[in-house]
Amino acid sequence: MTKYLVLAAILLGTTACGDTWGQRAVTGGGIGAGSGALIGALTPIGLLPGALVGGAMGAGIGAATTPHR
């Protein structure tokens, strides 16, 4: 279980990609949904719930970050 949590932290840490608030939210949601689905498929959570939680977390984190230049 620890390796899945570490994988989730790494994948969610790369979610904020883009120059505007909207771009970061959309790309964060997409990356989060993909990584959440992967983690959900490997755990008892399930594919769809993992994708939903990952997408929501990724979009939230992506929207909350600022662009780095």
Secondary structure, DSSP 4 states (H G I P E B T S, - for coil): -HHHHHHHHHHHHT---SSSHHHHHHHHHHHHHHHHHHHHHHSTT-HHHHHHHHHHHHHHHHHHS----
